[in-house]
Amino acid sequence: MKARMKWLPVAAVVAGVFAAVPSAGWAVDKKVTEPEIRYQAGSSPLVGQEMHQNINPKAPPMTKAEFDKARQIYFERCAGCHGVLRKGATGKPLTPDITLERGTEILKTFIKYGSPAGMPNWGTSGDLTDDEVDLMARYVQQEPPTPPEFGMAQMKDTWKVIVPPEKRPKKKMNDWDISNIFSVTLRDTGEIALIDGASKKIINVVKTGYAVHISRTSGSGRYLYVIGRDAKINLIDLWMETPDNVAEIRVGLEARSVETSKDKKYQDQLAIAGSYWPPQYTIMKGDTLEPLKIVGTRGMTVGTQEFHPEPRVASIVGAHDKPQFIVNVKETGKILLVDYRDLKNLKTTEIEAARFLHDGGWDASKRYFLVAANESNKIAVVDSKEDKLAALVDVGRIPHPGRGANFVDPKHGPVWATGHLGDETIALIGTDPAKHSKNAWKVVRSLKAQGGGNLFIKTHPKSSNLWVDTPLNPDPKIAQSVAVFDIKNLDKPFQVLPIGEWAGVGDGAKRITQPEYNKAGDEVWFSVWSAKNQESAIVIVDDKTRKLKAVIKDPRIVTPTGKFNIYNTQHDVY
């Protein structure tokens, strides 16, 4: 959802109207920045799905054509914040018991002018016409349409084994150093580009699901798993002469996460994927993607103990030293430790953390997993050895670490770092309770970077640099550049590198996102992300000199976003 924040005086009046109505938590209690709005919004793949709709006789009348148009607008602009069932997620609930009480005219005002609590000013920004504002005010008073479920039968209908395991290579059939290949998401074309880290040549462009969210490597490093936001998973065999798809499946209608069994006894045996809709996760055979077990995540929320019908699986990581998946359930705030040794008698440890769990990564020892509860402004720390919550750490506004960054602070010892969407700070959290107990699970240092809108932060064990992007910042100069800190002297001001300018791609947004190291740790790769009809690129920087090293341009490099080095992903190096 694109939102241009033009706060008008009337917005305060609108906010006052809703603050005066005491139900459903609509009162204004915060001011939300434009980077936050840019992040929360976005089209849902459910926009094209057939849904069941009940007629509400108390709601304003709508024709079928009006309803269908409003449903499309809702899933393109609103579902990410308010939820598929409108029960509320990071946005407020919009169910008929609330919206009918407000009435069409108040809803129209709220939709048109927005509020400092985070509602974009859809009308005055020009994103919606007055007729569309009226349409949406009537739509949210209707019963929410219900998307179809997606169970084992539906999954098996989509499951394809393109090359059976027995027909795949018995040894690596190409000359590429597959451990230094980068899997680059080409967001808007529904593809990934496999790029050789040495020659910088494109090895293959592989058809995948829409807007691949992440790439994950199997425990052995042979297989690459990618998942699109449309919940399609592609399994790519890197041993083939030209690495390509060998299996695929859809595990739902919308998704974000996939992972593989990393324990040495189970390498390449299992894969797991989490869905946004339906809210569930699926465990599959690692070499074919055959679905084996589906587990729902609907349940009670942490704290309020209220039932939530739509708790989305946000991220999953696999432990390296035990047969365990760590599954993060966004809306309920629960972290599930799933022991995958016996799928018939599945053992799960449920940890109460904080609501709105999103993404995270391991500390350097790979004992502790740190995950952002983004709208709660906290980092949850899980002790994977003891299978319990080690801490909840208060940080800045909407932490978004990606996997985070591990390094040794000169004053405070080992730390894990996260940036934020809602402010310019970088939080450094102590991660060594054995030797630095006074600093463990505390923010020991807060750095200030260029501004809000950070998505990824990155360093490498062989590097003394800390790289921070800001692709969602509204200032083009900030969005088109990165900040880099000297880890050995964190009191020193950060340096700004003009990555977008170095790309030399002409007009376009040129948002710079996701720094990713090569296997050796001496290069940092950046995506230069412009629109689908504009030129994009990959910019490679020498980590030691911070100088431009190479630019990868190719007509096939369209809307590049995430990049995942095979070795670093396989071993969780960050």
Solvent accessible surface area in square Angstrom, and as a share of the most:
residue,aa,sasa,rsa
1,M,29,0.13
2,K,153,0.65
3,A,5,0.04
4,R,106,0.39
5,M,32,0.14
6,K,101,0.43
7,W,79,0.28
8,L,71,0.35
9,P,118,0.74
10,V,48,0.28
11,A,2,0.02
12,A,66,0.51
13,V,96,0.55
14,V,3,0.01
15,A,10,0.08
16,G,38,0.36
17,V,60,0.34
18,F,1,0.00
19,A,49,0.38
20,A,81,0.63
21,V,35,0.20
22,P,131,0.82
23,S,39,0.25
24,A,39,0.30
25,G,47,0.45
26,W,11,0.04
27,A,47,0.36
28,V,49,0.28
29,D,116,0.60
30,K,72,0.31
31,K,138,0.58
32,V,10,0.06
33,T,51,0.30
34,E,34,0.15
35,P,8,0.05
36,E,2,0.01
37,I,8,0.04
38,R,80,0.29
39,Y,45,0.17
40,Q,25,0.11
41,A,14,0.11
42,G,16,0.15
43,S,46,0.30
44,S,6,0.04
45,P,26,0.16
46,L,0,0.00
47,V,40,0.23
48,G,65,0.62
49,Q,41,0.18
50,E,145,0.65
51,M,32,0.14
52,H,117,0.52
53,Q,45,0.20
54,N,85,0.43
55,I,144,0.73
56,N,17,0.09
57,P,125,0.79
58,K,165,0.70
59,A,12,0.09
60,P,28,0.18
61,P,120,0.76
62,M,39,0.17
63,T,81,0.47
64,K,157,0.67
65,A,77,0.60
66,E,54,0.24
67,F,21,0.09
68,D,57,0.30
69,K,102,0.43
70,A,0,0.00
71,R,34,0.12
72,Q,89,0.39
73,I,15,0.07
74,Y,2,0.01
75,F,0,0.00
76,E,60,0.27
77,R,56,0.21
78,C,20,0.12
79,A,4,0.03
80,G,22,0.21
81,C,19,0.11
82,H,22,0.10
83,G,2,0.02
84,V,9,0.05
85,L,27,0.13
86,R,2,0.01
87,K,101,0.43
88,G,7,0.07
89,A,9,0.07
90,T,26,0.15
91,G,17,0.17
92,K,78,0.33
93,P,32,0.20
94,L,19,0.09
95,T,16,0.09
96,P,13,0.08
97,D,107,0.55
98,I,14,0.07
99,T,0,0.00
100,L,53,0.26
101,E,113,0.51
102,R,12,0.04
103,G,22,0.21
104,T,31,0.18
105,E,120,0.54
106,I,61,0.31
107,L,4,0.02
108,K,54,0.23
109,T,52,0.30
110,F,25,0.10
111,I,13,0.07
112,K,57,0.24
113,Y,54,0.20
114,G,0,0.00
115,S,0,0.00
116,P,33,0.21
117,A,22,0.17
118,G,14,0.13
119,M,31,0.14
120,P,8,0.05
121,N,1,0.01
122,W,5,0.02
123,G,12,0.11
124,T,42,0.24
125,S,7,0.05
126,G,58,0.56
127,D,24,0.12
128,L,10,0.05
129,T,80,0.47
130,D,93,0.48
131,D,117,0.61
132,E,36,0.16
133,V,4,0.02
134,D,40,0.20
135,L,10,0.05
136,M,7,0.03
137,A,0,0.00
138,R,40,0.15
139,Y,1,0.00
140,V,7,0.04
141,Q,5,0.02
142,Q,10,0.05
143,E,62,0.28
144,P,25,0.16
145,P,3,0.02
146,T,60,0.35
147,P,2,0.01
148,P,59,0.37
149,E,95,0.42
150,F,20,0.08
151,G,25,0.24
152,M,64,0.28
153,A,69,0.54
154,Q,81,0.36
155,M,0,0.00
156,K,96,0.40
157,D,122,0.63
158,T,38,0.22
159,W,73,0.26
160,K,117,0.50
161,V,51,0.29
162,I,89,0.45
163,V,35,0.20
164,P,39,0.24
165,P,47,0.30
166,E,119,0.53
167,K,153,0.65
168,R,7,0.03
169,P,28,0.18
170,K,160,0.68
171,K,139,0.59
172,K,77,0.33
173,M,103,0.46
174,N,17,0.08
175,D,150,0.77
176,W,74,0.26
177,D,76,0.39
178,I,21,0.11
179,S,23,0.15
180,N,19,0.10
181,I,0,0.00
182,F,0,0.00
183,S,0,0.00
184,V,0,0.00
185,T,1,0.01
186,L,0,0.00
187,R,56,0.21
188,D,42,0.22
189,T,40,0.23
190,G,10,0.09
191,E,25,0.11
192,I,0,0.00
193,A,0,0.00
194,L,0,0.00
195,I,0,0.00
196,D,8,0.04
197,G,2,0.02
198,A,77,0.60
199,S,52,0.34
200,K,41,0.17
201,K,130,0.55
202,I,28,0.14
203,I,23,0.12
204,N,29,0.15
205,V,34,0.19
206,V,2,0.01
207,K,132,0.56
208,T,13,0.08
209,G,3,0.03
210,Y,84,0.32
211,A,4,0.03
212,V,8,0.04
213,H,74,0.33
214,I,21,0.11
215,S,0,0.00
216,R,14,0.05
217,T,0,0.00
218,S,0,0.00
219,G,7,0.06
220,S,57,0.37
221,G,6,0.06
222,R,33,0.12
223,Y,12,0.05
224,L,1,0.00
225,Y,0,0.00
226,V,0,0.00
227,I,0,0.00
228,G,0,0.00
229,R,31,0.11
230,D,30,0.16
231,A,0,0.00
232,K,47,0.20
233,I,0,0.00
234,N,0,0.00
235,L,0,0.00
236,I,0,0.00
237,D,0,0.00
238,L,0,0.00
239,W,69,0.24
240,M,41,0.18
241,E,132,0.59
242,T,67,0.39
243,P,0,0.00
244,D,54,0.28
245,N,21,0.11
246,V,0,0.00
247,A,0,0.00
248,E,26,0.11
249,I,1,0.00
250,R,60,0.22
251,V,0,0.00
252,G,0,0.00
253,L,6,0.03
254,E,9,0.04
255,A,0,0.00
256,R,26,0.10
257,S,2,0.01
258,V,0,0.00
259,E,1,0.00
260,T,0,0.00
261,S,0,0.00
262,K,8,0.03
263,D,14,0.07
264,K,168,0.71
265,K,167,0.71
266,Y,46,0.17
267,Q,68,0.30
268,D,28,0.15
269,Q,94,0.42
270,L,17,0.08
271,A,0,0.00
272,I,0,0.00
273,A,0,0.00
274,G,0,0.00
275,S,0,0.00
276,Y,13,0.05
277,W,2,0.01
278,P,0,0.00
279,P,1,0.00
280,Q,15,0.07
281,Y,1,0.00
282,T,0,0.00
283,I,0,0.00
284,M,0,0.00
285,K,85,0.36
286,G,0,0.00
287,D,48,0.25
288,T,17,0.10
289,L,0,0.00
290,E,41,0.19
291,P,4,0.03
292,L,65,0.33
293,K,58,0.25
294,I,50,0.25
295,V,37,0.21
296,G,54,0.52
297,T,14,0.08
298,R,96,0.35
299,G,17,0.16
300,M,81,0.36
301,T,5,0.03
302,V,22,0.13
303,G,65,0.63
304,T,77,0.45
305,Q,99,0.44
306,E,111,0.50
307,F,122,0.51
308,H,14,0.06
309,P,20,0.13
310,E,3,0.02
311,P,0,0.00
312,R,17,0.06
313,V,0,0.00
314,A,8,0.06
315,S,7,0.05
316,I,2,0.01
317,V,1,0.00
318,G,1,0.01
319,A,1,0.00
320,H,48,0.21
321,D,106,0.55
322,K,51,0.22
323,P,23,0.15
324,Q,10,0.04
325,F,0,0.00
326,I,0,0.00
327,V,0,0.00
328,N,0,0.00
329,V,2,0.01
330,K,11,0.05
331,E,1,0.00
332,T,2,0.01
333,G,0,0.00
334,K,28,0.12
335,I,0,0.00
336,L,20,0.10
337,L,4,0.02
338,V,0,0.00
339,D,27,0.14
340,Y,3,0.01
341,R,151,0.55
342,D,63,0.33
343,L,35,0.17
344,K,184,0.78
345,N,100,0.51
346,L,41,0.20
347,K,141,0.60
348,T,63,0.37
349,T,55,0.32
350,E,97,0.43
351,I,11,0.06
352,E,94,0.42
353,A,6,0.05
354,A,10,0.08
355,R,70,0.26
356,F,25,0.10
357,L,0,0.00
358,H,21,0.10
359,D,28,0.14
360,G,0,0.00
361,G,0,0.00
362,W,1,0.00
363,D,6,0.03
364,A,75,0.58
365,S,79,0.51
366,K,58,0.25
367,R,76,0.28
368,Y,19,0.07
369,F,0,0.00
370,L,0,0.00
371,V,0,0.00
372,A,0,0.00
373,A,0,0.00
374,N,0,0.00
375,E,29,0.13
376,S,33,0.21
377,N,45,0.23
378,K,57,0.24
379,I,0,0.00
380,A,0,0.00
381,V,0,0.00
382,V,0,0.00
383,D,7,0.04
384,S,3,0.02
385,K,136,0.58
386,E,92,0.41
387,D,46,0.24
388,K,113,0.48
389,L,55,0.28
390,A,38,0.29
391,A,20,0.16
392,L,73,0.36
393,V,7,0.04
394,D,98,0.51
395,V,26,0.15
396,G,21,0.21
397,R,42,0.15
398,I,0,0.00
399,P,0,0.00
400,H,12,0.05
401,P,1,0.00
402,G,3,0.02
403,R,29,0.11
404,G,0,0.00
405,A,0,0.00
406,N,20,0.10
407,F,23,0.09
408,V,96,0.55
409,D,1,0.01
410,P,78,0.49
411,K,140,0.59
412,H,46,0.20
413,G,7,0.06
414,P,37,0.23
415,V,2,0.01
416,W,0,0.00
417,A,0,0.00
418,T,0,0.00
419,G,0,0.00
420,H,0,0.00
421,L,0,0.00
422,G,10,0.10
423,D,34,0.18
424,E,57,0.26
425,T,27,0.16
426,I,2,0.01
427,A,4,0.03
428,L,0,0.00
429,I,0,0.00
430,G,1,0.01
431,T,8,0.05
432,D,26,0.13
433,P,46,0.29
434,A,94,0.73
435,K,168,0.71
436,H,67,0.30
437,S,77,0.50
438,K,172,0.73
439,N,34,0.17
440,A,14,0.11
441,W,36,0.13
442,K,114,0.48
443,V,56,0.32
444,V,27,0.16
445,R,34,0.13
446,S,70,0.45
447,L,13,0.06
448,K,135,0.57
449,A,10,0.08
450,Q,38,0.17
451,G,12,0.12
452,G,13,0.12
453,G,0,0.00
454,N,3,0.01
455,L,20,0.10
456,F,48,0.20
457,I,2,0.01
458,K,21,0.09
459,T,1,0.01
460,H,11,0.05
461,P,105,0.66
462,K,152,0.65
463,S,17,0.11
464,S,41,0.27
465,N,7,0.04
466,L,0,0.00
467,W,0,0.00
468,V,1,0.01
469,D,0,0.00
470,T,1,0.01
471,P,0,0.00
472,L,15,0.07
473,N,14,0.07
474,P,58,0.37
475,D,59,0.30
476,P,84,0.53
477,K,168,0.71
478,I,34,0.17
479,A,5,0.04
480,Q,41,0.18
481,S,7,0.04
482,V,0,0.00
483,A,1,0.01
484,V,0,0.00
485,F,7,0.03
486,D,35,0.18
487,I,11,0.06
488,K,156,0.66
489,N,72,0.37
490,L,9,0.05
491,D,103,0.54
492,K,105,0.45
493,P,117,0.73
494,F,58,0.24
495,Q,81,0.36
496,V,70,0.40
497,L,5,0.02
498,P,47,0.30
499,I,0,0.00
500,G,1,0.01
501,E,132,0.59
502,W,62,0.22
503,A,2,0.02
504,G,49,0.47
505,V,10,0.06
506,G,51,0.49
507,D,125,0.65
508,G,21,0.21
509,A,45,0.34
510,K,31,0.13
511,R,59,0.22
512,I,0,0.00
513,T,3,0.02
514,Q,9,0.04
515,P,0,0.00
516,E,8,0.03
517,Y,2,0.01
518,N,9,0.05
519,K,76,0.32
520,A,51,0.39
521,G,4,0.04
522,D,59,0.30
523,E,9,0.04
524,V,0,0.00
525,W,0,0.00
526,F,0,0.00
527,S,0,0.00
528,V,0,0.00
529,W,38,0.13
530,S,0,0.00
531,A,44,0.34
532,K,120,0.51
533,N,136,0.70
534,Q,70,0.31
535,E,83,0.37
536,S,1,0.01
537,A,0,0.00
538,I,0,0.00
539,V,0,0.00
540,I,0,0.00
541,V,0,0.00
542,D,38,0.19
543,D,4,0.02
544,K,173,0.73
545,T,79,0.46
546,R,38,0.14
547,K,132,0.56
548,L,76,0.38
549,K,102,0.43
550,A,29,0.22
551,V,50,0.29
552,I,14,0.07
553,K,94,0.40
554,D,38,0.19
555,P,128,0.81
556,R,117,0.43
557,I,4,0.02
558,V,28,0.16
559,T,1,0.00
560,P,0,0.00
561,T,19,0.11
562,G,10,0.10
563,K,0,0.00
564,F,20,0.08
565,N,0,0.00
566,I,2,0.01
567,Y,73,0.28
568,N,7,0.04
569,T,14,0.08
570,Q,24,0.11
571,H,68,0.30
572,D,13,0.07
573,V,28,0.16
574,Y,14,0.05
